Amino acid sequence: RVGYRRDSPKALERTPEHPNDRTTERFSMSPCLRGESFRVERLAAGEAAGLGRLLDRIPYPPYHYLSEVPPAAIRAAFRARVERMAGLPDAALFVAEADGEPVGFALARSLAWDSEIFGFPCARLEALGTVGEEAARRRTACALLAAVEGWCRAAEIVTLHARADLEA
């Protein structure tokens, strides 16, 4: 149970460990989920279809700001994309549960083409979603990101790309 904390004195540190020897910023890991009663586990490829109800409850699915596209169509496309990508052999799907109910998920996958071209293992955080009150959603996201980071470290992936919707 670890996660990102930006308020820690050592939270943002400089490190020359990047594969191309440039100095980059990275967040250090520290406990942020004390007292939480949920767990994060990695699901098998065929288990993504069971996340439908959770995916439908995510408050800000991708492209939620496109007013010309019906919300039901956006949610259906989001659900299909997560289920399709979770079935790929290079993907990792993590789910957070509280009291036996799913409260968040993270989907990441390794990027073979990028890894080959750049000469070091790369991955992308494809989707991250949480439900509940704001503080609980942040803690859940923190735990899910820690799980993705652990997966990256175990697979010796050194670069994780992510895109964030700052309006969500």
C-alpha positions in Angstrom: 0.0 0.0 0.0 2.1 2.8 -1.3 1.5 5.8 -3.5 2.6 9.2 -4.7 2.8 12.0 -2.2 3.8 15.4 -3.5 4.0 17.1 -0.1 6.9 14.9 1.2 10.3 16.7 1.6 11.8 14.1 -0.8 8.7 13.9 -3.1 10.2 15.5 -6.1 13.8 14.5 -6.6 16.2 14.8 -9.5 17.8 11.6 -10.7 20.2 10.8 -13.6 18.8 7.3 -13.9 17.0 8.0 -17.2 18.2 5.7 -20.0 19.5 8.6 -22.1 21.4 10.0 -19.1 19.4 13.3 -19.0 18.3 14.5 -15.6 14.6 13.9 -15.2 12.1 14.5 -12.4 10.3 11.6 -10.8 8.0 11.2 -7.8 9.2 9.0 -5.0 7.0 6.5 -3.4 5.8 6.8 0.2 2.8 5.5 2.2 -0.4 7.4 1.5 -3.1 4.9 2.3 -2.8 4.4 6.0 -6.0 2.9 7.4 -7.6 2.2 4.0 -9.6 -1.0 3.8 -9.3 -1.8 0.1 -7.1 -4.0 -2.0 -5.6 -3.8 -5.4 -5.1 -6.9 -7.5 -4.2 -7.7 -11.1 -6.9 -9.3 -13.2 -6.4 -11.9 -15.8 -7.1 -11.0 -19.4 -10.5 -12.6 -19.6 -11.8 -10.9 -16.4 -12.1 -7.4 -17.9 -15.7 -8.0 -19.0 -16.8 -8.1 -15.4 -15.8 -4.4 -14.9 -18.7 -3.1 -17.0 -20.7 -1.7 -14.0 -17.5 0.0 -12.6 -16.7 1.5 -16.0 -20.3 2.9 -16.3 -19.9 4.6 -12.9 -16.6 6.4 -13.7 -17.5 10.1 -13.4 -15.2 11.4 -16.2 -14.8 8.9 -19.0 -12.4 9.8 -21.8 -13.8 12.5 -24.2 -16.6 13.4 -21.7 -16.3 17.0 -22.9 -17.4 16.2 -26.5 -21.0 17.6 -26.3 -21.8 16.5 -29.9 -21.3 12.8 -29.0 -24.0 11.2 -26.9 -22.7 10.2 -23.4 -24.0 6.6 -23.9 -21.8 6.3 -27.1 -18.8 7.6 -25.2 -19.3 5.2 -22.4 -19.8 2.2 -24.8 -16.6 3.1 -26.7 -14.7 3.5 -23.5 -15.9 0.1 -22.2 -15.1 -1.6 -25.4 -11.6 -0.1 -25.5 -10.8 -1.1 -22.0 -12.1 -4.7 -22.5 -10.2 -5.0 -25.8 -6.9 -3.6 -24.5 -7.1 -5.6 -21.3 -7.1 -8.8 -23.4 -3.8 -8.0 -25.1 -0.8 -10.1 -23.9 1.2 -7.0 -23.2 -1.4 -5.4 -20.9 -1.9 -5.3 -17.2 -5.3 -4.6 -15.6 -5.5 -3.7 -12.0 -8.7 -3.3 -9.9 -9.1 -1.7 -6.5 -11.9 -3.1 -4.3 -13.4 -1.7 -1.1 -15.9 -3.9 0.8 -16.0 -6.3 -2.0 -17.0 -3.7 -4.6 -14.8 -2.4 -7.4 -13.9 1.3 -6.8 -11.2 1.8 -9.4 -9.1 0.4 -12.2 -5.9 1.0 -14.0 -4.9 -0.4 -17.4 -1.3 -0.2 -18.7 0.6 -2.0 -21.5 4.1 -2.3 -22.6 5.0 -0.7 -25.9 7.0 -3.0 -28.1 7.5 -0.5 -31.0 8.6 2.4 -28.7 10.9 0.1 -26.7 12.6 -1.1 -29.9 12.9 2.4 -31.4 14.1 4.1 -28.2 16.3 1.3 -27.0 14.8 0.9 -23.5 11.5 -0.7 -22.3 8.5 1.6 -22.4 4.9 1.3 -21.3 1.8 3.5 -21.3 -1.0 4.1 -18.8 -3.9 3.6 -21.1 -6.7 4.3 -18.6 -7.3 5.0 -14.9 -10.7 5.5 -13.3 -12.0 5.7 -9.8 -15.4 6.2 -8.2 -16.6 7.6 -4.9 -15.9 10.9 -3.1 -13.0 13.0 -4.1 -10.6 12.1 -1.3 -11.4 8.3 -1.7 -10.9 8.6 -5.4 -7.5 10.2 -5.0 -6.4 7.5 -2.5 -7.6 4.8 -4.8 -5.8 6.3 -7.8 -2.7 6.5 -5.7 -2.8 2.8 -4.9 -3.5 1.9 -8.5 -0.6 3.9 -9.8 1.6 2.2 -7.2 0.5 -1.2 -8.6 1.2 -0.1 -12.2 4.6 1.2 -11.1 5.3 -2.2 -9.4 4.3 -4.0 -12.6 6.7 -1.7 -14.6 9.6 -2.4 -12.2 9.0 -6.2 -12.3 9.0 -6.1 -16.1 12.1 -3.8 -16.1 10.1 -1.1 -17.8 11.9 2.2 -17.3 9.5 4.7 -18.9 5.8 5.0 -18.3 3.9 7.4 -20.5 0.5 8.8 -19.3 -1.9 11.5 -20.5 -4.1 13.3 -17.9 -7.4 15.1 -18.4 -6.9 18.1 -16.2 -10.7 18.9 -16.2 -11.6 15.6 -14.5 
